[in-house]
Amino acid sequence: MLKILDRYILKRCFGTLFYMLLLLSSIIVVFDVSQKIDDFIQNNASLYVILFEYYANFLPSLLNLLLPLFIFVSVIFFTSKMANQSEFIAILNSGAGISRILRPYMIFATICTLFSIYLYNQVIPDNQKKRWKFENQYISPNRSNVSRNIHRQIAPGVYVYMESFLYSDSMAYRFSMDKMVNKKLVARLTAQRIQWNKAKKKWTLDSYVLRRLNENGDKIEAGLSMDTALIFNPKDFIVDEHLVEQLDYKQLNNYIKKEQMRGADTIVWYQLEKYQRFSTPFSSFILTIIGFCVSFRKSREGMGSQILIGLSLSFSYILLMRFTGEFAKNDLVPVWLAVWIPNILYSFIAVWLLIKAKK
């Protein structure tokens, strides 16, 4: 059962956070519209489409990403205000300890963390699909249609190379596919051009050469054109740099396994996204405790100094998150550890501040 103190502090927590997010949303929309208004007009985007297909899907992902930071600032803001009004002195004099006062803060952090995890893994992926569909239609309709120098493992022991691949036509130039058995080349297929035939669901190979290598000698087959089924389709080569944002947790896990099998060199980016979907929301607990400990005592310098200290800690936390990500990209530490290092380090800071506050 929530007591009067719990309800009072929770009301202040959620009220302050709501107004901060509302203010931030308004500022983001104003600046974003000023930058993209020409694209909206040029590509005939209606007001309804802009509001409900773009900003309704763009804002949740951005606000959720910044949620721990604004939880932190909200906690410092209203806690400092309560401290300067001597409310905590009255609460402590009533017999309640620091741990009792901190309880509604932890309830607040728990609700925010669980809601953020749900958004990251269920709601935002679908929002991102709609957002990027809008951007491709109304903001960047002339985005590049070509990928170059594609190297991909598409199955165990099967490697593909394409000099260039056109998304719109599902066509590739200077194609080669090697099959390896026990690290030995057993077959190679090359073609000057291949194109996907939607009706037949096969690839058309132009100027192809198929070479099979064995102990009795090489067997070579060549021709001007051939329709054949290969173990991949055009979707396997369409590079979407925002694809990882559009996958829910189950889809992301399956995609990582698939890319690991293919030997993709961008696998670390997908793993970082996977672990950050949990580590970032969890930071709400740590930042809530730090924010409370920094601001619950009345300061002679006033609320401004407490907010300044809090912002310094929060920005150093964000900087550390970006810095440790580079460790994973350079194979210095496991990806999961790189993502959780900031939370681990700042957990010690939070515990130390809490012990100090109780004294």
NORUR-V257330 format. One record per backbone hydrogen bond with DSSP energy under -0.5 kcal/mol. NH is the residue of the N-H (numbers start at 0). CO is the residue of the C=O. E is the energy in kcal/mol with one decimal. If there is no record, write none. Layout:
nh->(NH/NH)
co->(CO/CO)
e->(E/E)
This chain:
nh->(6/7/8/9/10/11/12/13/14/15/16/17/18/19/20/21/22/23/24/25/26/27/28/29/30/31/32/33/34/35/36/39/40/41/42/43/44/45/49/50/51/52/53/53/54/55/56/57/58/60/61/62/63/64/65/66/66/69/70/71/72/73/74/75/76/77/78/79/80/81/82/83/84/85/86/89/90/91/92/93/94/95/100/101/102/102/103/104/105/106/107/108/109/110/111/112/113/114/115/116/117/118/119/120/121/122/123/125/126/127/128/129/130/131/132/133/134/135/136/137/138/138/139/142/146/148/149/150/151/152/153/153/154/157/158/158/159/160/161/162/162/163/164/165/166/166/169/170/171/172/173/174/175/176/177/178/179/180/183/185/186/187/188/189/190/191/191/192/193/194/195/196/197/200/201/202/203/204/204/205/206/207/208/209/210/210/211/211/212/216/218/219/220/222/225/227/227/229/235/236/237/237/238/239/240/242/244/245/245/246/248/251/252/253/254/255/256/257/258/259/260/261/262/262/263/266/268/269/270/271/272/273/274/275/276/277/278/279/281/282/282/283/284/285/286/287/288/289/290/291/292/293/294/295/301/304/305/306/307/308/309/310/311/312/313/314/315/316/317/318/319/320/321/322/323/324/325/325/326/326/327/328/329/330/331/332/337/338/339/340/343/344/345/346/347/348/349/350/351/352/353/354/355/356/357/358)
co->(2/3/4/5/6/7/8/9/10/11/12/13/14/15/16/17/18/19/20/21/22/23/24/25/26/27/28/29/30/31/32/35/36/37/38/40/39/43/45/46/47/48/48/49/49/50/53/53/54/56/57/58/59/60/61/62/63/65/66/67/68/69/70/71/72/73/74/75/76/77/78/79/80/82/81/85/86/87/88/89/91/90/96/97/98/99/99/100/101/102/103/104/105/106/107/108/109/110/111/112/113/114/115/116/117/117/118/121/122/123/124/125/126/127/128/129/130/131/132/133/133/134/134/139/164/162/161/148/159/261/151/157/157/154/156/177/151/175/149/172/173/172/146/170/144/164/165/165/193/163/191/190/160/188/158/186/156/183/180/178/178/210/176/208/174/205/206/205/171/203/169/201/195/196/196/227/194/202/225/192/223/222/189/220/187/208/209/218/185/213/211/217/209/207/204/202/225/227/232/233/233/234/236/237/238/239/241/241/242/243/120/247/248/249/250/251/252/253/254/255/256/257/258/259/258/263/265/265/266/267/268/269/270/271/272/274/274/275/277/278/279/280/281/281/282/283/284/285/286/287/288/289/290/291/298/301/301/302/303/304/305/306/307/308/309/310/311/312/313/314/315/316/317/318/319/320/321/322/322/323/323/324/325/327/326/326/333/334/335/336/339/340/341/342/343/344/345/346/347/348/349/350/351/352/353/354)
e->(-2.5/-2.4/-2.5/-2.7/-2.1/-1.7/-2.7/-2.7/-2.1/-2.3/-2.3/-2.6/-2.1/-2.1/-2.5/-2.4/-2.3/-2.5/-2.6/-2.0/-2.1/-2.7/-2.5/-2.2/-2.3/-2.7/-2.7/-1.9/-1.2/-1.7/-1.5/-2.3/-2.3/-2.7/-2.2/-1.3/-2.7/-0.5/-2.3/-2.4/-2.8/-1.9/-0.8/-0.6/-2.4/-1.4/-0.9/-2.2/-2.2/-0.5/-1.6/-3.0/-2.1/-1.7/-1.7/-0.6/-0.5/-2.0/-2.5/-2.1/-2.3/-2.2/-2.6/-2.2/-2.5/-2.4/-2.1/-2.3/-1.6/-2.1/-2.5/-2.6/-1.2/-1.7/-2.5/-1.3/-1.9/-2.9/-2.2/-1.0/-1.5/-1.3/-2.1/-2.3/-0.8/-0.6/-0.5/-0.5/-2.0/-2.0/-2.4/-2.5/-2.4/-2.4/-2.2/-2.5/-2.6/-2.3/-2.3/-2.4/-2.1/-2.3/-2.7/-2.0/-1.9/-1.1/-3.0/-0.5/-1.8/-3.0/-1.5/-1.6/-2.4/-2.7/-1.6/-2.0/-2.4/-2.3/-1.2/-3.2/-0.5/-1.7/-3.7/-1.2/-2.2/-2.4/-2.5/-0.5/-2.5/-1.7/-0.7/-1.5/-1.1/-2.6/-0.5/-2.6/-3.2/-2.7/-2.0/-1.8/-0.8/-1.0/-2.6/-3.2/-2.4/-0.6/-1.1/-1.5/-2.8/-2.0/-2.6/-2.6/-2.2/-2.6/-2.8/-2.6/-3.4/-2.7/-1.2/-2.7/-1.2/-2.6/-2.6/-2.6/-2.3/-1.5/-0.7/-1.2/-2.4/-1.7/-2.2/-3.3/-0.8/-2.0/-1.2/-3.0/-3.0/-0.6/-3.3/-2.9/-2.5/-1.4/-2.6/-3.9/-3.1/-0.5/-0.5/-3.0/-2.5/-1.4/-2.7/-0.5/-2.9/-1.8/-1.6/-2.6/-0.5/-0.5/-1.7/-1.9/-0.6/-0.6/-0.8/-0.7/-0.6/-2.1/-0.8/-0.6/-1.8/-0.9/-1.0/-2.8/-2.1/-2.1/-2.4/-2.4/-2.1/-2.1/-2.5/-2.3/-1.9/-1.4/-0.8/-0.6/-2.4/-1.0/-0.9/-1.1/-2.1/-2.6/-2.0/-2.0/-2.3/-2.4/-1.1/-1.4/-2.5/-1.8/-1.8/-1.2/-0.5/-1.9/-1.5/-0.8/-2.8/-1.9/-2.1/-2.4/-2.6/-2.3/-2.7/-2.3/-1.3/-1.8/-0.8/-0.5/-1.0/-2.4/-2.2/-2.3/-2.4/-2.8/-2.1/-2.1/-2.5/-2.6/-1.9/-1.8/-2.2/-2.5/-2.1/-2.0/-1.9/-2.2/-2.7/-1.2/-0.8/-0.9/-0.6/-0.6/-1.2/-1.7/-1.5/-1.6/-3.1/-0.7/-2.3/-2.1/-1.6/-1.6/-2.5/-2.7/-2.6/-1.4/-1.3/-1.4/-2.4/-2.5/-2.5/-2.5/-2.2/-2.5/-2.2/-2.3/-2.0/-1.1)
